[in-house]
């Protein structure tokens, strides 16, 4: 997943933001989570509190978790 400069970055452009995404199965009520990350880690945050904390998983652990959900 690539990174892009935040719209809140200062003129020096020294700020980056993760490209967050949510499931195509989610509805418009914002009662879901968003996922974003880098090659090493995956972050998960609540769409109702995007500025709140996030859970961070090692990418391999995240893949094991999502595979277990699929059965």
FENSUL-V131954 format. One record per run of one state. SS is the DSSP state (H for helix, E for strand, - for the rest). FROM is the first residue (numbers start at 1). LEN is the number of residues. Records with the same first field share a line. If there is no record, write none. Layout:
SS=FROM-LEN ; FROM-LEN
This chain:
-=1-2 ; 6-10 ; 19-2 ; 23-10 ; 38-3 ; 47-8 ; 71-1
E=3-3 ; 16-3 ; 21-2 ; 33-5 ; 41-6 ; 55-4
H=59-12
